[in-house]
């Protein structure tokens, strides 16, 4: 069984919004804004992304692209994470967040980040990896099996 998470990469002026969070060892590190798909609240991954941005940052976002899809096998359970690049026109006033440019991000090492998936996602963003949102289709109609 897989848990489905969404990462929200808020992009502005060629910078990426990161949030300071304590790791399991208590050290503060940079992380993406992220959360879990909740089937009772979210009709799809896009709705999950918008909900997480609203809940954690109090901003509305426009999805721009799919950054990547990461699969993490953990002792606590497997996770599939979809990371989306988004933009917002809203003002951000959360104290534990900061927009960080590519130049500074390149100089940071893995230990500056919350975990290896945050590090991988940020480096995919630095490298400009993007996939069209059209790649994700929502299929709401069940077709009978055996139809050709």
C-alpha positions as CSV (number, residue, x, y, z in Angstrom):
1,X,0.0,0.0,0.0
2,X,1.3,3.5,-0.9
3,X,0.5,6.8,0.8
4,X,0.2,9.7,-1.7
5,X,1.9,13.0,-0.9
6,X,2.1,16.2,-2.8
7,X,5.0,18.7,-2.7
8,X,4.3,22.4,-3.4
9,X,7.2,24.2,-5.0
10,X,6.3,27.9,-4.9
11,X,8.3,29.7,-7.6
12,X,8.8,33.5,-7.7
13,X,11.4,35.6,-9.6
14,X,13.6,32.4,-10.2
15,X,13.5,31.6,-6.5
16,X,12.0,28.7,-4.6
17,X,10.0,29.0,-1.4
18,X,11.3,26.7,1.3
19,X,10.1,26.2,4.9
20,X,12.4,25.7,7.9
21,X,11.5,22.5,9.8
22,X,13.2,20.4,12.5
23,X,14.5,17.0,11.4
24,X,14.2,13.9,13.5
25,X,17.6,14.9,15.1
26,X,16.2,18.3,16.1
27,X,18.3,20.3,13.6
28,X,16.5,22.9,11.6
29,X,16.6,22.2,7.8
30,X,14.9,23.4,4.6
31,X,12.0,21.5,3.3
32,X,9.3,21.8,0.6
33,X,5.8,22.6,1.6
34,X,4.1,19.2,1.5
35,X,1.1,17.2,2.6
36,X,-0.9,14.1,2.0
37,X,-3.8,13.5,-0.4
38,X,-7.0,13.2,1.6
39,X,-9.7,11.4,-0.5
40,X,-12.5,12.9,1.6
41,X,-11.3,16.4,0.8
42,X,-9.5,16.2,-2.5
43,X,-11.0,15.3,-5.9
44,X,-7.5,15.0,-7.5
45,X,-3.8,15.8,-7.0
46,X,-4.4,19.4,-8.3
47,X,-7.0,20.0,-5.5
48,X,-4.6,18.5,-3.0
49,X,-1.8,20.9,-4.1
50,X,-4.1,23.9,-3.8
51,X,-5.5,22.8,-0.4
52,X,-2.0,22.2,1.0
53,X,-0.8,25.7,-0.1
54,X,-3.9,27.3,1.5
55,X,-3.6,25.3,4.7
56,X,0.1,25.7,5.2
57,X,0.9,29.1,3.6
58,X,-2.5,30.8,3.5
59,X,-2.1,31.5,-0.2
60,X,-4.0,30.5,-3.4
61,X,-1.8,29.0,-6.1
62,X,-1.9,28.4,-9.8
63,X,-0.3,25.1,-10.9
64,X,2.4,25.5,-13.6
65,X,3.9,22.1,-14.1
66,X,4.7,18.7,-12.6
67,X,8.3,18.7,-11.2
68,X,8.7,15.0,-10.6
69,X,7.3,11.9,-9.1
70,X,9.3,10.3,-6.3
71,X,8.8,6.9,-4.7
72,X,10.2,6.4,-1.2
73,X,10.3,3.0,0.4
74,X,10.3,3.6,4.2
75,X,10.0,1.3,7.2
76,X,6.8,3.2,8.1
77,X,5.3,2.6,4.7
78,X,5.8,3.4,1.0
79,X,5.2,6.9,-0.3
80,X,4.6,8.2,-3.8
81,X,5.1,12.0,-3.9
82,X,4.0,14.2,-6.8
83,X,5.9,17.6,-6.7
84,X,4.2,20.5,-8.5
85,X,5.6,23.9,-9.4
86,X,3.1,26.6,-8.6
87,X,2.9,30.4,-8.6
88,X,1.0,32.7,-6.3
89,X,0.1,36.4,-6.4
90,X,-0.7,36.4,-2.7
91,X,1.6,37.9,-0.1
92,X,3.5,35.4,2.0
93,X,4.0,36.4,5.6
94,X,4.9,33.1,7.2
95,X,8.0,33.6,9.4
96,X,9.6,30.2,8.8
97,X,9.7,30.5,5.0
98,X,12.1,32.1,2.6
99,X,12.5,32.4,-1.2
100,X,16.0,31.1,-2.0
101,X,17.7,31.5,-5.4
102,X,19.3,28.8,-7.5
103,X,22.8,30.1,-6.8
104,X,22.4,29.7,-3.0
105,X,20.6,26.3,-3.4
106,X,23.4,24.9,-5.5
107,X,25.9,25.6,-2.6
108,X,23.7,23.7,-0.1
109,X,24.4,20.1,0.7
110,X,22.1,17.2,1.5
111,X,22.3,17.9,5.2
112,X,20.8,21.3,4.7
113,X,17.5,19.7,3.7
114,X,14.9,17.9,5.6
115,X,15.4,14.6,3.7
116,X,16.7,13.1,0.5
117,X,13.4,13.6,-1.3
118,X,13.4,17.3,-0.6
119,X,17.1,17.5,-1.8
120,X,16.2,15.6,-5.0
121,X,13.1,17.7,-5.7
122,X,15.1,21.0,-5.2
123,X,17.8,19.8,-7.5
124,X,15.3,18.8,-10.2
125,X,13.9,22.4,-9.9
126,X,17.4,23.8,-10.2
127,X,18.0,21.7,-13.4
128,X,14.7,22.9,-14.9
129,X,13.0,19.5,-15.0
130,X,9.4,20.0,-15.8
131,X,6.5,17.9,-17.2
132,X,3.3,19.3,-18.6
133,X,0.3,19.1,-16.3
134,X,-1.5,17.5,-19.2
135,X,0.4,14.3,-18.3
136,X,-2.1,13.8,-15.5
137,X,-5.6,12.8,-16.5
138,X,-8.5,12.4,-14.3
139,X,-10.7,9.5,-15.4
140,X,-14.1,9.6,-13.8
141,X,-16.0,7.2,-16.0
142,X,-15.6,3.4,-15.7
143,X,-15.7,1.6,-19.0
144,X,-17.0,-2.0,-19.0
145,X,-14.2,-4.6,-19.3
146,X,-14.0,-6.4,-22.6
147,X,-15.1,-3.5,-24.8
148,X,-12.9,-2.9,-27.8
